[in-house]
Amino acid sequence: MNIALAQLNYHIGNFERNAEKMIKSIRQAEKQGADLVVFAELAVSGYPPRDFLEFRDFVNRCNESVDEIASHCTNIAAIIGLPTYNRGDKGKPLHNSAAFIANGKVQQLVHKSLLPNYDIFDEYRYFEPNKSFQLVELKGKKIALTICEDLWNIQDNPLYTINPMDGLKKLNPDLIINIAASPFNYHQIEIRTDILRRNAKKYKLPLFYVNHVGAQTELIFDGGSLVMNKKGQVVDELNYFEEDLKIYDVDDVCLTDASAPMEKRPDISMIHDALVLGIRNYFKKLGFHKAIIGLSGGIDSALTAVLAAEALGHEHVYNVLLPSEFSSEHSVKDAVELAENMQMPYDIISIEEARQTVERTLKPYFKELPFNIAEENIQARIRGVLLMALSNKFGYILLNTSNKSEVAVGYSTLYGDMNGGLSVLGDVYKTQVFELARYINREKEIIPENIITKPPSAELRPDQKDTDSLPEYDILDEILYQYIENREGPKEIIAMGFDEHLVRRILKLANTSEYKRYQTPPILRVSSKAFGMGRRIPIVAKYLS
């Protein structure tokens, strides 16, 4: 039996386009001799549909789309993920299902058993778990059809009380198919591959795995669909960060000895590709074409501009330099050099006159108090006003340039540099920003060397440096990583050798800045714990604040 894995970029709620992609893949797979073509989890709706699942019209259209796709499966079978109604008397209204299609119609529905309800996942909000197990049969092969999390209770710390494959194994399947929606983070590929390997080895079955590819707002799906033999060896992988389709003979997979491990790409190159895909899909799926960026001459805005140019084309990224009295001459020069290196359009608009006007207006009410953060933030907010005005006038989307280190400790200005329709670097620590800049410059200098090597500064007061307010970024980022990604408390982090006063100060800054993060644009997720939908922290809380 020949199985085609179809790794596609879906668009949530775009039923016509999603169905069109799948029908095209069905025809392609059939032409190439496939007996079965496999699509991802909730492929018809796109993932995650979230509260669209509360609309009967949305669910009905998902099922109507599957009926339309099924009409094209007269000479080939297909497996497609979709939401279906729970026909039982009790429980949640829907199932997360896989439809097995043959002879032009849905022959069988298999429901997901394990419903993740952690980090970015909230499937138990909508779906009723499956409690009975059945195989799918095609051309003499018995298939253990599973949906994403159904294979994940094989870890050292199980989250669930059952393991679906234990039930399916008793029915003597010949192979495992897993359809998934597994978002990217720079640890996920290794973890995911290990989970699949454990399943193949434990049950001594070949495994065929299909993932989404593409970005859905802040979530990025890397693809990386794969085939394993029963020894848990990766026989083949589909491409990362792009659509792909490949066909495999089940018997050949069983006989293949893939003793050489697949080559692992560096994390930083994967983060780069993920961010470019995230920007491109955010714009394309919203129907926008052009970005605007406040280009300061600093490394964050420089990196954002380059990533945007790679995603959208250099001519579609408009850079606006907004110098004030405190902007250094080399910052303007560096920003201009970058724009010209990338052949991006740019303008220079001084904010000095606007700054003086606002400060003059406020002077009677500032009661002769000394210059402080109020005057600093006026500059950032004037820049925000000008960038948003240009965005409104010409239909640009403003890209936010704040990095994760700044966002974590509130080193940013609400309604100023926190403005934007999308945060590109909000899940990228400052130390990773430097790594990405070096990666971009790996073949030639694109980001001017001075931007990378000069001390970071907001340039909102004379001779300002980030280190005036924060520790060195290599120290700050490690403390933040232990707190945010690893969920370590202050005692544990101090025990690692960090200064107690510094740790408590950083954690307090992180928690008291939650109100700012609540108002940020969507942040492209590349880590295992990003700010946004996967991290839910109370604003008015006392803990560590």
N, C-alpha and C positions, 0 to 999 in steps of 0.2 A: 504493500500500500504506500502510495506517495502522498506526503503531507506538505502543504504549502503554509508557511508562516507569513502572514501579511501584517507588517508593522507600519501603521498609518498615523498621520497627524489629524486628529479629529477636532471639531469645533463645537463646543457645547451648544446644544439646541439648534444647530444648523443641520436639520434632518435631511434636507435634499442633498446638500454637499457631502455629508457623511455617507449617505446611501450611494451616491454616485461614485465615490472613491471605492467603496466595497464592491460594487458591481463591476467596476473596472478591474479590480484585483481578482475577482472570481473568474472573469473572462480570461485574464492573463494566466492564471493558475491552470484553468481548464485547458487552455491552448498548449501549455507546457507539460501536460500529462498528469496533473495532480488529481487525486481522488477526493481529497479533503482540503479545504482552505480554512485556516483558523485566524480569527480576529480577536481583539483585546476585550478586556472587561469593560462593560458599559460602553461599548464602541458606538452604538447607535446614538446614544445621548451625548457622548463626550463625558469626561471625568474631571472633576467631580460636579455633578449636576446640582448638588446641595438642595436648597428649598424649592427649586423647580419641581422636585419630586412630589411636592404637596399639591401640584396642579394636575387634575385628571387629564386635562387636555395634553399636557406634556407627556405623560405616560402613555396615553392613547396614541399619540403621534409616534412614539418610539416603537410601539407594537405594529402600527400600520407600516412603518418603514421596514421592519423585519419581514412582513408579509410581501412587500414589494421586492425586497432583496431575494426572498425565497423563490419568487417566480423565475429567477435567473439561475436557479440551482437544479435544473432538470437532469444534467449529466455530471454533476459534481456535488459533493456534500460540503456543508459549511458549519462552523461553530461561531456564534456571534453573541457578545454580551449585551444585555439589555435589562431594564427594570420590568418586572411583571407583577400582576396583582396577586396578593395572597388570597386564595380561595377558601382558606380555613375560616372557622368561626371566631378564632381569637388571634391576637398578636398584631404586629405592625402591619400596615396596609399593603406593603410591597415585599417582593423578594428581589435580591440581586441575582440575576439568572444568566445562564448560558443556554442559548437555543441551539439544538442540533437540527440541522436542516438537510433534507434529502428529498428527491423526487418532487421538488417544487413547493414543499411546505414544511412547517415546523413539525418534526416527528417527536421531539422530546425536549423537556425543559429540565435542566439541572440547576438547583439553587445553591447559593453560597452558604456554607455552614458557619464559618468563623468571621464575625463582623467587627473589624477594628474600630476602636473608639478612643484612640489616643493621638497625641500630636495633631497632625492635620486631618486625621480621619474621624468621621462621626457617622459611620454607616448604621450603627444601631439606632440612630435617631429616626431612620426611615424604614429599615428592612427587618423582616422576620428571618431568623436563621433556619436553615435546613436541618432536619433531624433524622432523615432516612437516606440511605445510600443506594445508588444504582449505577450500572455501567452503561456506556453507549457502545453499540456494536456497528461496525462497518467493514465490509469485505473480509469477514472472518476474523477481524481484530477486535478485541474487547478493550475499550478505552476508559481509564479512570479520569473523568473530566472534573477538574478542580478550578476554583476561582481564587486567584491571588493568595489571600491570607490563609486559605485552607491548607496550604503547605507550610505555614510559618510556625506551627505549634510543635516544631521539632527542635527548637532552641534549648539551651541548657536551663533557661528559666521560662517554662511554659506559661502562657497567658490564659489558656483555656483548659477546660476540664476534659475535652475530647480531642482526638486527632482524626479528621475525616479519612485520611489515607489508611488508617488501621481498619476502618470499616470497609473501605473499597477493596483493600488487599484480600480480604476474605472471599471476594467474588472472583478472584483469579484474573485480574486484568493483564493485558499484554504490554501496555504502555501508559504513561501519564501525560495528559495535556493540561497545562496550567495557563489560563488567560488572566492577565494582570493589568493593574494600573499602579505602577510602582514609581513614584516621583524620584527625581535625581537628588542626591546630595553626594558630596565628595567621599563619603564612606560607604554609600549604599551599594555600589556595584560589587564590592568585595563581600559585603554581608549577604546580599541577595544570592550571589553565586554559591556561597557556602551553604545557604539554606537549601537551594536546589540540589546541590551535590549530596547533602545529607539524605535527602529524600530518595534520590536515584540509588544511592548505595544501600540504604536501609531496606528498600522494597525490591531492590535488584531489578529495576525496570528502566527502560529508556524514557527520557523526559523531554517534552517539547513545550517551550515557554514563549509566550507572546506578550509583549509590553506595548504600551502607548509610546509615541514619540511626539514632541512638540510642547508648547507652553500654553497653559490655561491661567491667565492672570499671573499670579506669583508662583504657581507650581510649574516646574519644568520636568518633562518626561524625556529620558535619555534614550529610549529604545533599548538596544542591547539584547533583543530577543535571542534565544539560544536553543541549542539541542545538546543533550547529554546522553552518553551511553549508560548502561546499567552499573558501570564502575564509578559513575560520578565524574567522568572526564568530559570536558567541553569538546564536542565534536566540531561545532561551528557556532559563530555568532553573527547576527545581523549588524548592520552599521549603527553607530551611535549618532544621535542628534540629526538623523535624516530618515525619510521613509525608505522601506526596503521590502523585498519579497524574495523568498528562496524556497526551493522544493527539496524535500529529503525522502529517501526511500527508507522505510522503517527497518527493513531487514539489514540494509547497509549500515544504518546507525548501530544496530545491535552487534555487528561484526567489526566495527571500526575501533581501533585501539589508538586513542589520542593521548599518548603518554606525555607529549610535550605540552607544557602549560601555555595558555593564551597569553600573549604579551600584554602587560598592564601599562596603560598610558599614565603619564604623570598627572597628579591631581590638578595642577595649575592649568594644564591644557584643557582638561575636562571642564573646569570652572569657566575658563574663557569661552569655550564653545557653548556651554549652557547659557551664559549671559547674553551672548550674541543671539542665540535662538530665542531666548526670553524676550528680548527687545523686539526682534523681528515679528514674532507671533503676536505680541501685544498690539503692535501697530496694525498689522495686517488684519487680525480678527476684529479689531474695532473700526477698521476702514479709514485709518489715518496713514499719512505718508511722510510727514516731516516732523522733525524734532527741533526744539530750541534748548540751548544750554547756556547757562551763565559761566563763561570760561574765565577763570580767575588767574591762571598761571600756576595753580597748584596741581598736585598729582591726581587728586580725586576727579576734578572736572576734566583734566586731560585724558585720563583713562576712560571716563564716561563718554567723552566725545569720540574717541577712537573706536570703542565698542559699538557706539551708535552708527558711526560711519560704516563699519563692517556689516552691520545688520541692515541698514536702510540705504546705503549708498552715500558717498561723501557729499554729493550735491543736495542731499535732503537733511543735512544737519547744520542748522544755523547757529553760529556761536556769537554770543554777545559779551564783550568785555566791558565791565562796569567799574572802572577805577574811581577811587576816592583820594582824598589827601594822603591817606595812609598806605595806598598801594605803591609798592616799589616799582621803579622803572624796569627792573629785570623781569618782574612778573608780567607786565604788559608785553614786553619783548618776547618772553617765553611763550605766552599764549598766542601771539601773532605767528611765531615760528611754527608752532604746532598746527594751527589752522592752515598755514601755507603748505606744510609738509603733507597734510592730508587733503589738500585742495578743497577745503570746506569754506563756505561763505562766512564772513564775519563782519561785525561792526564794533566800533568803540564808542560807548556812550558814557560820558562822565556823569557821576552822581553828585559831584561836589556842590553844584548850585542847589539841587534838590535837598541835599543834606543840610546846607546852611539855612535854607528856607524853613525846613521842619524844626531845626534847633532854635531858630529865631522865634518861630511861632510858640514853641514850648517854653522859652526862656522865662517868661513871667511866672510860669507854673512850676518850674523846676527849683524855684526858691534858692538860687545861687549855690545849689549843691554841686560838689565836684564831678567832673567827667567820670562816668563809670559804665556799667554794662548797658544802661539805658541808651546812651549815645552810640555805643557799639552796635546794638541791635537795630537802631534806626537805620544804619547803613545797610544791614542785611535786608531789612524790610523794604527799603526803597528799591533795592535790586529786585526783590520779589515782585513788587508792584510793576516795575518796568517789564520784567520778563513775562508776567501774566498778561499785561496789556498787549504785548506783541503776540503772545499766544492767542489771545482772543481775536485780535485784528486779522491774523493771517492763518488761523487754524492749525498752529503748531501744538504738539504736546510737549510740555516742559518736562525734561528729565531731571530728577533729583540726583544730586551727586554726593550726598552724605554717605560715609562708610559706616560699618557696623560698630567700630570702636567709638565713634562720635555719637551715633544713635544710642548706644548702650548707656553712656554716661550723661546724655543731654547736652553734649558740646555742640549745640546747634540752635538756631533761632526759629521759633514758631512763626509762621507767616512770613518767613524770610528765606533762608537757605533750606528750610524744610519743605518749601513749596514743591509741587510737581504732580504729574499724572502717574509717574512710575519711578520707583527708587531702584536704580541699577545696582548700586554697591552697598545697600543697606544690610546685606548678609555677608559682606566681605570685610574681614578685619583689615586694619591699616597695614599690618605686615604683609597680608596677602595682596593688598593693593600694589605694594612695591614689587612683589613677585610677578604680578600680572603685567606691570609696566615693563619689567625685564623680559618677560616672555614675548610681549609685543615687539620689543626691540631686538629679538634674538637674531635676526638676519641683517637688519639695518636700523639706524636711528630714526624712529618715527616720533616718539615722545622725546623732546629735547633733554639731554642728559642733565642739564641744570634743574629741570623740573623734578627729576628723580632724586638728585643728591642734595638739594637745598633743604634746610630745616623747615618742616611744615609750619605754616602760620595762617591764621584767619585774616591778618592785616586789617584789623579794626581799630588798632591804636598803635602808637609809635613803637617800633622794634618788638612787636608782639611775636611770641613763639608758642606753639601748642604746649611745649613743656613748661610754660609758665603756669598752666592750669592742670596739666596731666603728667603722669610719669612717662618715661620712655615707652614707646609703643610695644616693644617686645615684651616688656613686663606687664603693661596694661592688658595686652591681648591675651596673655597666658592666664591672668587672673580672671578675665571675663570668660574665656573659654571654659575654664574649670567650673565657673558659676553657671553659665548659660547652657552650654552643651552637655557638660557632665553632671550638672545639678549638685555640685559640691557646696557645702555650707562654709561659713567663715572659719570654723575650727579646722576643718579638713584642709582648706587652702593655706592657712597659716602654717599648718604642720608640714606643708611642702617646702617651707623655707621663705615664704614671702613675709614682708614686714606687716605686723599686726595692724598698726595704725593705717597703713596704706590699704590693706585688704578691706577693713571696715569702712573706710572712706569710699572706696570704689563701689562696694556693694550698696552702700547708702545712695550714692549717685545713681546707680543703675535702677534702684527701686523707686526713688523719688522722681525719676524722669519718665515713669510709665505714662503719665498724662500727656506728655509730648508724643510718645510713640503711638498713642491711641489716635492721633490726628495725622499720622504720616500717610503718604501714598502707599499703594501696594509695593512690597519689597520682594524682588526676585529671590527665590529660595535656592540656596546652593549648599547649605549646611544641614546637619541633623536637627538643629533647633534654631529656627529663624524667628525673628520678630514678626508678628502677624497672626494668621489664623492658627498656627501650631503652638503658640505660646500665650496662655491666657492668665495674666497676672492682674489682681485687683489694683485699682488706682489708689483708693483711700484705704491703705493697709499700713499697719505699724511694723510688720516683720522686716528686720534689717534696715529700717529707715529711721 
